[in-house]
Amino acid sequence: MTSVAMMAALAAAPAFSAEKFTFAMNWFPVGDHAAYWVAKEKGYYAEKGLDVTLESSKGSGDSIAKVDTGRADAGLADAAVIVGSRARGTTVKVVGIIFDSSPMNFFSKADSAITTPEGLKGKTIGAPAGDSQRLMWPAFARLNNLDVNDINWVNIEPTAKYAALAEGRADAVTDYTTGFPMAEKAVGEGKVVSLNWADYGFELYAMSIMASEATMKDRPDALKGFLEASYKGWQDVMNDPAAAMAIYKKAVPEIDEVALGANMQLGLDLMKTQNFKDNGIGAIDMTRACASVDLVNAYMGLPAEVKCEDAFDAGFLTRVEMPLDVKK
């Protein structure tokens, strides 16, 4: 074949088309979303043949709904909320872990600090309707001998939670411990107090990557590639947080890179675990996963019992080394 003929044949060949893949993040842009923008910018998704769209959600309930109905192929959500959703008929499963330590938390102002579960009684708590901690409140309440009606919920948009706390429209707001820098930015340095759920018996899997059974069955290679590429993004965040934040800022110019940089570092602390060191970033410890399912079954008042294998599937993970030292 002449060079001219070869060029003509190549021109006539169909162009490679990357497979579209939508990832529903759990929230408006926060520090622990940087890894996915890093993976996108550095071509890790493209290397797996994926054209990934990253979109925000209004809490775990919202991101679960998107994945369950096929509006997204995978998403971020709190593992405990995913378990609860299975009892109500969704087909989503945890396929990888993000935070290997539990970050669930209430923030209150120091001058009216809520420091124990008992102190929550009669208080107004601000959160979106789909917020993971709002959805998990019945389990935390029962675990600590509280009535689910001991607090009053007020609906607040995700981006308005800290302003509501600062302005006194809520006595406390829900958020992960990683939100502390943003809470202090709104309320004032030294003026925010945390009530960490893990200190009161609620130590179970939290932020995770989920997929629907349809995605797992029909697009297993795409899901496996997405997970590996995403955890490579996390690996880069761990190796060079400043460079990762610069990529994030370029992709999402409206973020406050100072506050979100601190937020991201707190997230990394939740990933410096022996499990991730031994088994790779995102590894699911099935013993702990099943214990999480048992806790949700026991305290959430679900309409049906959920089996561990119906809520967690570790079969799509490819080992990606965790480069950080384990936090003591």
C-alpha positions in Angstrom: 0.0 0.0 0.0 1.4 3.4 -0.9 1.8 6.1 1.7 -1.0 8.1 0.0 -3.3 5.1 0.1 -2.4 4.4 3.7 -3.2 8.0 4.7 -6.5 7.7 2.9 -7.4 4.5 4.7 -6.6 6.0 8.1 -8.7 9.0 7.3 -11.6 6.8 6.4 -11.3 4.7 9.6 -13.8 5.6 12.4 -12.4 7.9 15.0 -12.0 6.4 18.5 -14.9 7.4 20.7 -14.4 7.5 24.5 -17.1 5.9 26.5 -19.2 8.5 28.4 -19.3 8.0 32.1 -21.1 10.3 34.6 -20.0 10.6 38.2 -22.4 12.2 40.7 -20.4 13.7 43.5 -22.2 14.1 46.8 -21.9 17.8 47.4 -21.0 21.2 46.0 -17.2 21.5 45.4 -15.2 20.6 48.5 -11.6 19.5 49.0 -12.1 15.8 48.8 -13.4 16.2 45.2 -10.0 17.4 43.9 -8.9 13.8 43.1 -11.4 13.4 40.4 -10.5 16.6 38.6 -6.8 15.6 38.9 -7.7 12.2 37.3 -9.6 14.0 34.5 -6.9 16.7 33.9 -4.0 14.1 33.9 -5.8 11.9 31.4 -6.2 8.9 33.8 -9.9 8.5 32.7 -9.0 8.9 29.1 -6.4 6.2 29.4 -9.2 3.9 30.4 -11.2 4.9 27.4 -13.6 7.1 29.4 -15.1 10.5 28.9 -16.0 11.4 32.5 -18.5 14.1 33.5 -18.3 15.3 37.1 -21.4 16.8 38.6 -22.4 18.1 42.0 -25.3 16.8 44.1 -27.2 18.0 47.3 -26.2 15.2 49.6 -26.0 11.4 49.6 -29.7 11.0 49.1 -29.5 13.0 45.9 -26.4 11.3 44.5 -27.9 7.8 45.3 -31.1 8.7 43.4 -29.0 9.8 40.4 -27.1 6.5 40.3 -30.1 4.3 41.0 -32.2 5.9 38.2 -29.4 5.8 35.7 -28.8 9.5 35.5 -25.2 8.8 36.7 -23.1 5.7 36.3 -21.4 5.9 39.7 -21.3 8.4 42.5 -20.2 9.4 46.0 -22.4 8.8 49.0 -22.2 7.8 52.6 -22.0 4.0 53.0 -24.5 3.9 55.8 -27.0 5.8 53.7 -26.4 3.4 50.8 -27.2 0.5 53.1 -30.4 2.2 54.2 -31.4 2.8 50.6 -31.1 -0.8 49.8 -33.8 -1.6 52.3 -36.0 0.8 50.4 -35.5 -0.7 47.0 -32.5 0.9 45.4 -29.9 -1.2 43.5 -26.8 0.7 44.5 -23.7 -0.9 46.2 -20.5 0.4 47.6 -17.7 -0.5 45.3 -14.8 1.5 46.9 -14.1 3.4 50.0 -12.9 7.0 50.3 -12.8 7.9 54.0 -11.5 4.8 55.8 -12.3 6.5 59.2 -15.7 7.9 60.1 -16.0 11.7 59.8 -19.7 12.3 60.7 -20.1 15.3 62.9 -22.1 18.2 64.2 -20.7 21.8 64.3 -22.0 24.3 66.8 -20.8 27.7 68.0 -18.4 27.8 70.9 -20.6 30.2 72.9 -23.5 27.7 72.8 -21.5 24.6 72.3 -23.1 21.2 71.9 -20.5 18.7 73.2 -22.5 15.5 73.9 -25.5 13.7 72.3 -27.6 14.7 75.3 -26.9 18.3 74.5 -28.7 18.0 71.1 -32.1 17.7 72.8 -34.5 20.5 71.7 -31.9 22.0 69.3 -32.5 23.1 65.7 -30.2 21.4 63.3 -29.6 22.7 59.8 -29.1 20.3 56.8 -30.4 19.6 53.3 -33.1 17.0 53.1 -30.7 14.6 51.4 -27.8 15.1 53.8 -26.2 11.8 54.8 -26.1 12.6 58.5 -29.7 13.8 58.5 -30.6 10.4 56.9 -28.5 8.5 59.5 -29.7 10.5 62.5 -32.2 7.8 63.6 -29.3 5.3 64.0 -27.1 7.7 65.9 -30.1 8.8 68.1 -31.0 5.2 69.0 -27.4 4.2 69.6 -27.2 7.0 72.2 -30.6 6.5 73.8 -32.2 9.6 72.2 -35.6 9.9 70.5 -35.5 10.7 66.8 -37.7 13.6 67.5 -35.4 15.1 70.1 -34.1 17.6 67.6 -35.8 19.9 65.0 -34.5 19.8 61.5 -34.5 22.9 59.3 -33.9 22.6 55.5 -30.8 24.5 54.4 -29.1 24.4 51.0 -25.6 22.8 51.1 -23.8 26.1 50.4 -25.7 28.0 53.1 -25.1 25.7 56.1 -22.3 27.7 57.6 -23.9 31.0 57.1 -27.0 29.6 58.9 -24.8 28.6 61.8 -23.0 31.9 62.0 -26.3 33.9 61.8 -28.0 31.7 64.5 -30.6 30.3 62.2 -29.5 26.8 63.4 -28.0 25.7 66.7 -25.8 23.3 64.9 -25.2 22.0 61.3 -24.2 18.6 60.1 -21.0 18.1 58.2 -18.0 15.8 58.0 -15.1 16.8 60.3 -13.3 17.8 57.1 -15.6 20.8 56.9 -14.0 22.5 59.9 -12.0 25.1 57.9 -15.1 26.3 56.1 -17.1 26.4 59.4 -14.4 28.6 61.0 -14.2 30.8 58.0 -18.0 31.6 58.4 -18.2 31.7 62.2 -14.7 32.8 63.2 -11.4 31.2 64.2 -11.7 29.4 67.5 -15.5 29.8 67.6 -16.6 26.4 66.3 -17.0 23.2 68.3 -17.2 19.7 66.9 -19.3 16.8 68.1 -17.8 13.7 66.4 -20.2 10.8 66.0 -17.3 8.3 66.2 -16.7 9.4 69.8 -20.2 8.1 70.6 -20.1 4.7 69.1 -20.8 5.5 65.4 -17.6 4.2 63.9 -18.6 2.8 60.5 -17.8 3.3 56.9 -18.7 6.7 55.5 -17.8 8.4 52.2 -17.7 5.8 49.5 -17.9 5.3 45.7 -21.1 3.5 44.7 -22.5 2.1 41.5 -25.8 0.6 40.4 -26.2 -3.1 39.7 -26.9 -2.1 36.1 -23.5 -0.4 35.8 -21.8 -3.4 37.4 -23.5 -5.9 35.1 -23.5 -4.0 31.8 -20.3 -1.9 32.1 -17.9 -3.8 34.4 -14.8 -2.7 32.5 -15.8 0.9 32.5 -16.5 0.8 36.3 -13.2 -0.9 37.0 -11.3 1.6 34.9 -13.1 4.5 36.5 -12.2 3.3 40.0 -8.5 2.7 39.2 -8.2 6.1 37.5 -10.0 7.8 40.4 -7.7 6.3 43.0 -4.7 7.2 40.9 -6.1 10.8 41.2 -6.2 10.3 45.0 -2.6 9.0 44.9 -1.5 12.2 43.2 -3.4 14.3 45.8 -1.5 12.5 48.5 1.9 12.9 46.8 1.5 16.6 46.0 -1.6 18.3 47.6 -0.6 21.8 46.3 -0.3 20.7 42.7 -3.7 18.9 43.0 -5.3 22.0 44.4 -3.9 24.1 41.5 -5.5 21.6 39.0 -8.8 21.8 41.0 -8.7 25.6 41.0 -8.2 25.7 37.2 -11.1 23.4 36.7 -13.4 25.0 39.2 -12.3 28.7 39.5 -14.9 29.6 42.1 -13.4 27.5 44.9 -11.5 29.0 47.8 -8.3 27.1 47.5 -7.1 28.1 50.9 -10.1 26.8 52.8 -10.5 23.7 50.5 -6.8 23.0 50.8 -7.2 22.7 54.6 -10.4 20.7 54.0 -8.5 18.3 51.7 -5.8 17.7 54.2 -8.3 16.7 56.9 -9.8 14.3 54.4 -6.3 12.8 53.8 -6.0 12.2 57.5 -9.1 9.9 57.3 -7.3 7.8 54.6 -4.0 7.2 56.4 -5.0 3.8 57.6 -3.4 0.4 57.9 -6.1 -1.0 55.6 -5.3 1.3 52.8 -1.5 0.8 53.4 -1.8 -2.9 53.2 -4.5 -3.3 50.5 -4.4 -0.1 48.4 -6.5 3.1 48.4 -10.2 2.4 48.4 -9.9 -1.2 49.7 -13.0 -2.5 51.4 -12.5 -4.4 54.7 -15.5 -6.8 54.4 -15.5 -7.5 58.1 -15.9 -3.9 58.9 -18.4 -3.5 56.0 -20.6 -6.2 57.4 -20.3 -4.6 60.9 -21.5 -1.3 59.3 -24.5 -3.1 57.8 -25.3 -4.8 61.1 -25.3 -1.4 62.9 -27.6 0.2 60.3 -29.9 -2.8 60.4 -30.1 -2.6 64.2 -30.7 1.1 64.6 -32.2 2.6 61.5 -35.6 1.1 61.7 -35.4 -0.1 58.1 -38.4 -1.7 56.4 -36.3 -4.8 55.5 -33.0 -6.3 56.6 -30.1 -5.7 54.3 -27.5 -8.4 53.6 -23.8 -7.4 53.6 -23.3 -8.7 50.1 -26.2 -6.7 48.8 -24.6 -3.4 49.9 -20.8 -4.0 49.3 -18.9 -5.4 46.3 -15.1 -5.3 46.3 -14.7 -7.1 43.0 -14.1 -4.0 40.8 -11.0 -2.6 42.6 -7.5 -2.6 41.2 -4.8 -2.0 43.8 -3.4 1.6 43.9 -0.7 2.0 46.5 -1.3 4.4 49.4 1.9 6.5 49.6 1.4 8.2 53.0 2.4 7.0 56.4 -0.3 5.5 58.6 -1.8 8.0 61.1 -1.1 6.8 64.6 
